[in-house]
Amino acid sequence: MNGTKNINGVRDPRPILVTGGAGFIGSNFVLEWFAAGKGPVVNLDKLTYAGNPENLATVAKNSDYTFVHGDICDGELVKQLLERYKPRAIVHFAAESHVDRSILGPEAFLRTNIDGTFTLLHAAKAHLDALEEEDRARFRFLHVSTDEVYGTLEPEDPAFHEETPYAPNSPYAASKAASDHLVRAWVHTYKLPALITNCSNNYGPYQFPEKLIPLMIANARQGKTLPVYGDGQQVRDWLYVTDHCKALMAVLEQGRIGETYNVGGGNQRSNLEVVTTLCALLDELLPDSRFRPHQQLIKYVADRPGHDRRYAIDARKLEGELGWRAQESFETGLRKTVEWYLANTDWVENVTSGAYQHWVQQNYGSRETTGAAAGGTK
Ligand SMILES: NC(=O)c1ccc[n+]([C@@H]2O[C@H](COP(=O)([O-])OP(=O)(O)OC[C@H]3O[C@@H](n4cnc5c(N)ncnc54)[C@H](O)[C@@H]3O)[C@@H](O)[C@H]2O)c1
């Protein structure tokens, strides 16, 4: 990577600090960052069940890549990293991210998503104060958040925009909303040059197979049931992960300090539509599968408690101000995703360890089947 240039034609030798870069979106972001030749990355990740260094195997030996195994709640470690690497930006992905897990065990969500974000903000402020004027002017803190902070929409409601009041409904959404409020307060009180993005449901390579799309692909391949929550009519606005990563780069490089940008692909689909589309793709891509038609594997199970009905994102601010556009339609993105999972069955098998099997049993084992077709979307 040495000698490569960023989009402005100049390779910045100072690193960015990425948190949670071994997770789904973080690892896609790091890969895109290197592909665009944007300079060094320090990745701080605790490697929870959702973090997998294998996602970054292709850049692991790159001299511009540094992996630090640690916890964002460890204030001393974060302080030392900032002093040592003097990053020009912090891109904060690290989180507990799965709604179903937040319902079964909210403590980890409050700790990482709220305390962890506070620890980073506190250390970032001290870091900023120690920088030379020019570096201080360029420093950014990008907080990666979710559309779930806005709550749920009725079928005819307009999409979430940046002024939509916060109304989080799950412990996960509440913890992300709290972290967004902390970031906002650090901008206003301490003039921390931070930005927030609130993105809709992502899908694509390296997503842990507890979330709807990779779970359904993994189950369908093995002829297991495809559990759909409730009536399957919950609507999500799907975005291919690389499009999200490109939006994050645009916000990091050109976004206005203190602003929030909503990120979404304008692809509203019910969960049932997603699953039936996946089944049709699998029928086509696995012509010899004895489980065809895969749709016969669908099974409706008891809904997630407090399940939000609909999310939709109005991304006009991001598109208008920063010129970002999603490159993938749902159809092209989903095809790429299914092809990736079918070509990377070893990856799926490696991440679905014994601990994961235990969690699946805990989450789905006691769910009553409703006879109508679960897979949490986030
Ligand atoms: N997945 C989505 O659809 C989606 C949509 C919008 C926003 N987001 C947000 O994007 C971010 C990344 O989401 P994701 O889906 O990649 O999550 P993920 O669960 O796949 O990855 C989270 C990563 O954070 C790491 N991590 C967890 N706790 C940590 C801690 N205390 N210290 C250091 N590292 C820790 C994990 O090891 C993992 O690598 C999250 O903040 C999430 O709220 C996700």
PDBQT file of the ligand as one rigid body, heavy atoms in Angstrom, charges set to zero:
ROOT
HETATM    1  N1  LIG A 401     -25.225  -4.036  10.803  1.00  0.00    +0.000 N 
HETATM    2  C1  LIG A 401     -26.047  -3.054  10.461  1.00  0.00    +0.000 C 
HETATM    3  O1  LIG A 401     -26.966  -3.264   9.690  1.00  0.00    +0.000 OA
HETATM    4  C2  LIG A 401     -25.824  -1.658  10.990  1.00  0.00    +0.000 A 
HETATM    5  C3  LIG A 401     -26.580  -0.616  10.460  1.00  0.00    +0.000 A 
HETATM    6  C4  LIG A 401     -26.362   0.676  10.915  1.00  0.00    +0.000 A 
HETATM    7  C5  LIG A 401     -25.406   0.935  11.875  1.00  0.00    +0.000 A 
HETATM    8  N2  LIG A 401     -24.676  -0.108  12.379  1.00  0.00    +0.000 N 
HETATM    9  C6  LIG A 401     -23.650   0.220  13.383  1.00  0.00    +0.000 C 
HETATM   10  O2  LIG A 401     -22.406  -0.041  12.760  1.00  0.00    +0.000 OA
HETATM   11  C7  LIG A 401     -21.443  -0.480  13.736  1.00  0.00    +0.000 C 
HETATM   12  C8  LIG A 401     -20.846  -1.805  13.278  1.00  0.00    +0.000 C 
HETATM   13  O3  LIG A 401     -21.914  -2.762  13.130  1.00  0.00    +0.000 OA
HETATM   14  P1  LIG A 401     -21.621  -4.260  12.678  1.00  0.00    +0.000 P 
HETATM   15  O4  LIG A 401     -22.854  -4.792  12.140  1.00  0.00    +0.000 OA
HETATM   16  O5  LIG A 401     -20.364  -4.277  11.898  1.00  0.00    +0.000 OA
HETATM   17  O6  LIG A 401     -21.339  -4.916  14.099  1.00  0.00    +0.000 OA
HETATM   18  P2  LIG A 401     -20.626  -6.297  14.443  1.00  0.00    +0.000 P 
HETATM   19  O7  LIG A 401     -21.364  -6.818  15.641  1.00  0.00    +0.000 OA
HETATM   20  O8  LIG A 401     -20.483  -7.156  13.249  1.00  0.00    +0.000 OA
HETATM   21  O9  LIG A 401     -19.138  -5.874  14.865  1.00  0.00    +0.000 OA
HETATM   22  C9  LIG A 401     -18.866  -5.194  16.057  1.00  0.00    +0.000 C 
HETATM   23  C10 LIG A 401     -17.359  -5.207  16.257  1.00  0.00    +0.000 C 
HETATM   24  O10 LIG A 401     -17.081  -4.458  17.465  1.00  0.00    +0.000 OA
HETATM   25  C11 LIG A 401     -16.174  -5.235  18.260  1.00  0.00    +0.000 C 
HETATM   26  N3  LIG A 401     -16.422  -4.885  19.677  1.00  0.00    +0.000 N 
HETATM   27  C12 LIG A 401     -17.518  -5.157  20.413  1.00  0.00    +0.000 A 
HETATM   28  N4  LIG A 401     -17.374  -4.680  21.658  1.00  0.00    +0.000 NA
HETATM   29  C13 LIG A 401     -16.158  -4.096  21.713  1.00  0.00    +0.000 A 
HETATM   30  C14 LIG A 401     -15.435  -3.407  22.730  1.00  0.00    +0.000 A 
HETATM   31  N5  LIG A 401     -15.953  -3.232  23.964  1.00  0.00    +0.000 N 
HETATM   32  N6  LIG A 401     -14.207  -2.916  22.431  1.00  0.00    +0.000 NA
HETATM   33  C15 LIG A 401     -13.664  -3.087  21.188  1.00  0.00    +0.000 A 
HETATM   34  N7  LIG A 401     -14.305  -3.742  20.193  1.00  0.00    +0.000 NA
HETATM   35  C16 LIG A 401     -15.536  -4.229  20.455  1.00  0.00    +0.000 A 
HETATM   36  C17 LIG A 401     -16.511  -6.686  17.950  1.00  0.00    +0.000 C 
HETATM   37  O11 LIG A 401     -15.442  -7.575  18.286  1.00  0.00    +0.000 OA
HETATM   38  C18 LIG A 401     -16.792  -6.608  16.457  1.00  0.00    +0.000 C 
HETATM   39  O12 LIG A 401     -15.573  -6.742  15.725  1.00  0.00    +0.000 OA
HETATM   40  C19 LIG A 401     -22.202  -0.580  15.054  1.00  0.00    +0.000 C 
HETATM   41  O13 LIG A 401     -21.921   0.580  15.820  1.00  0.00    +0.000 OA
HETATM   42  C20 LIG A 401     -23.665  -0.626  14.639  1.00  0.00    +0.000 C 
HETATM   43  O14 LIG A 401     -24.476  -0.034  15.628  1.00  0.00    +0.000 OA
HETATM   44  C21 LIG A 401     -24.870  -1.400  11.966  1.00  0.00    +0.000 A 
ENDROOT
TORSDOF 0
